[in-house]
Amino acid sequence: MAWNVLVADDSATVRAVLVKTFQMVQAPFERVLQAANGREALELIEREPINLLFTDINMPEMDGVELIETMAARGLLERIAVAIVSTEGSATRIERLRELGVRAYLRKPFSPEHLGQVLGQMMGEKS
């Protein structure tokens, strides 16, 4: 299966770190797409065959929570595995996002090993 991943974060640096870390852990991705906010991410999701989404919570225009809520309402979480990558650690918010269908939470900063574990779990669930 060809895996396509989308990274949504308003920080170009964080997006670059995630992409580099995917390479370090030898993630088997065909394509890695990037979005600077939830609105851009949603547009890409509607146009491209995305399997995995790594999204920040706090972004301009449409934040990660709004993105996930919109995806849930449209039934997109059935086909796209979602992980949060954020500095935010609110247990209440994380629980709410898990109830919507988020599969993993990575707290910034994260290690390549932790990202590799999360990728393995998420890709195993979707194969």
Legacy VTK file of the C-alpha trace (Angstrom):
# vtk DataFile Version 3.0
C-alpha trace
ASCII
DATASET POLYDATA
POINTS 127 float
0.000 0.000 0.000
1.245 3.484 -0.881
1.107 5.699 2.191
0.514 9.419 1.876
0.956 11.622 4.923
-0.114 15.187 5.579
1.624 17.397 8.137
-0.437 20.393 9.304
1.378 22.922 11.471
1.721 26.681 11.251
5.445 26.396 11.957
7.519 25.613 8.867
10.290 24.511 11.240
8.082 21.926 12.941
6.894 20.650 9.554
10.518 20.303 8.425
11.454 18.461 11.640
8.585 16.013 11.149
9.534 15.385 7.523
13.189 14.858 8.487
12.170 12.531 11.313
9.995 10.500 8.918
13.130 10.028 6.820
15.208 9.091 9.891
12.771 6.356 10.914
12.485 5.231 7.285
8.743 5.724 7.114
7.442 4.087 3.920
5.650 7.140 2.539
5.008 7.704 -1.114
4.191 11.376 -0.552
4.491 13.844 2.313
2.262 16.885 1.944
2.290 19.986 4.127
-0.271 22.557 5.239
0.178 25.696 7.348
-3.280 25.521 8.941
-6.408 23.403 9.192
-8.117 25.041 6.231
-5.196 24.205 3.921
-5.109 20.690 5.363
-8.807 20.150 4.698
-8.402 21.359 1.105
-5.565 18.857 0.575
-7.557 16.053 2.205
-10.417 16.703 -0.207
-8.062 16.605 -3.239
-5.442 14.016 -2.322
-5.527 10.407 -1.098
-4.253 10.954 2.464
-3.752 7.999 4.825
-2.160 9.700 7.828
-2.485 13.194 9.272
-0.160 14.733 11.838
-1.651 18.014 13.029
-0.927 20.716 15.551
-3.775 21.994 17.709
-3.013 25.727 17.723
-2.986 27.101 14.172
-4.457 30.214 12.520
-7.563 30.252 10.294
-8.719 26.742 11.312
-7.107 25.093 14.312
-6.510 21.386 14.770
-9.636 20.860 16.854
-11.837 22.469 14.194
-10.071 20.402 11.536
-10.700 17.148 13.392
-14.307 18.051 14.179
-14.907 18.834 10.489
-13.237 15.588 9.437
-15.354 13.639 11.928
-18.562 15.281 10.682
-17.646 14.352 7.095
-16.727 10.755 7.980
-13.089 11.296 6.985
-11.679 9.776 10.183
-12.798 6.380 8.923
-10.079 6.430 6.261
-7.471 8.808 7.690
-5.534 8.023 10.869
-4.865 11.210 12.855
-2.143 12.071 15.366
-1.881 15.314 17.299
1.590 16.874 17.532
1.396 19.737 20.009
2.868 21.427 23.047
-0.619 21.568 24.506
-1.247 18.919 27.134
-4.819 19.515 28.303
-6.089 16.072 29.330
-9.679 17.179 28.734
-8.947 18.332 25.181
-6.886 15.234 24.376
-9.678 12.973 25.654
-12.250 14.866 23.561
-10.086 14.471 20.454
-9.625 10.754 21.140
-13.405 10.412 21.407
-13.680 11.977 17.944
-11.214 9.435 16.540
-7.680 10.785 17.029
-5.386 7.786 17.341
-2.240 9.253 18.881
-0.803 12.253 20.683
2.826 13.351 20.396
3.927 16.076 22.737
6.498 18.517 21.311
9.387 18.025 21.476
9.268 14.330 20.562
11.988 11.792 19.915
12.448 9.940 16.619
11.890 6.701 18.538
8.529 7.862 19.861
7.451 9.050 16.422
8.532 5.696 14.976
6.423 3.857 17.562
3.387 6.009 16.824
3.824 5.503 13.069
4.046 1.741 13.528
0.867 1.681 15.572
-1.072 3.946 13.229
0.045 2.199 10.052
-0.663 -1.195 11.577
-4.226 -0.114 12.346
-4.833 1.101 8.776
-3.327 -1.788 6.783
LINES 1 128
127 0 1 2 3 4 5 6 7 8 9 10 11 12 13 14 15 16 17 18 19 20 21 22 23 24 25 26 27 28 29 30 31 32 33 34 35 36 37 38 39 40 41 42 43 44 45 46 47 48 49 50 51 52 53 54 55 56 57 58 59 60 61 62 63 64 65 66 67 68 69 70 71 72 73 74 75 76 77 78 79 80 81 82 83 84 85 86 87 88 89 90 91 92 93 94 95 96 97 98 99 100 101 102 103 104 105 106 107 108 109 110 111 112 113 114 115 116 117 118 119 120 121 122 123 124 125 126
